[in-house]
Amino acid sequence: GFRMGIVGLPNVGKSTLFNALTRTAAAQAANFPFCTIEPNVGEVNVPDARLDKLAGIAGSKQVIPARITFVDIAGLVRGASRGEGLGNQFLANIREVDAIAHVLRCFEDDDITHVEGRIDPVADAETIETELMLADIESIERRLANLSRRLRGGDKEALDQDRLLRAALEALEDGRPARTVQIAEDDLRQWRLLQLLTAKPVLFVCNVEESSAAEGNSQSARVAEMAAAQGAGHVVISARIEEELAQLPADEAEMFLDEMGLAEPGLNRLIRAGYTLLGLSTYFTVGPKETRAWTIPAGTLAPQAAGVIHGDFERGFIRAETIAYDDYVALGGEVGAKDAGKMRAEGKGYTVRDGDVLKFLHSG
Ligand code: GDP
């Protein structure tokens, strides 16, 4: 599955947020109870209003949302790249996630110590980014040295790796994260295999005081500006509110949200932003038994999309009967869509679109 790592300096609200995420009703709903894979790893449902709509039309008994995994990666401090704090363990954990949610302290509270003694989320972001960049530089230099023998042998893969590593190194030495390097389509696979820490997409999570949860504050505004300049995402959230919400029954949570002037839990926005950041897309299978969301990387072809359900569906793929979500809803379901000529038979070369309602025909 897709994994998002939660990082940040100590005392910024990571654990509060992680606990809220994994205890929330949404995480426990449906037929997957929230499962603690490890104490710091949790799976949550991806909120998607389209699911209930489809299930309503088809009269499905069950609704099964898409899932995303969050990992609470504690222990990042200044000096982590030199092995301080939980340094190396921390960096290894980051290497294994697909994207990073970087929690920044944007709330004032004299009772909660800030490790750097002042509230400055932009400087905090730089502190962590610097550690990650130093770790990348070190690993690149080590890898370049290891490559030199294979290079002399004219190994094509080694040549590609060498070129990409040098491009990353140039950016890093210039003070820019590896994700700022433009990578050609043909190089993307090899680039991802390098697993550079600063090449991973980043979502800045501004943890603001309760009273700023709806509008944000001056600190979160600074973060928003920084995120935009870097091509990163950002969300404003109050971890304290989310913590309280996660403990309330649904009806009380609704009232509490109203009082705070919030349309929905911040966690929903965080989860969706994570999903977007990861470049993920959703298709649905809809029937009387269940309506289910399936997760694929955007741009996936029909057979590989079928393979997410079962390997046999991919191997024996014949075609995908496809109805766009909007058509399915507007025409009152499968029969209506079919009668209106909105059910398409798509073959192996079809790129699945977000919201497609699919039925796979396969042999074997
Ligand atoms: P972590 O070290 O980043 O995991 O931070 P924690 O989640 O343990 O939070 C550190 C302290 O800050 C705890 O006492 C939290 O209750 C408190 N805290 C977290 N979020 C907020 C917030 O939005 N407002 C205030 N006032 N305190 C918060």
Residues whose N, C-alpha, C, O or C-beta is under 5 A from the ligand:
A	BS01	GDP	L9 P10 N11 V12 G13 K14 S15 T16 L17 F107 E108 D109 I112 N207 V208 E209 S238 A239 R240
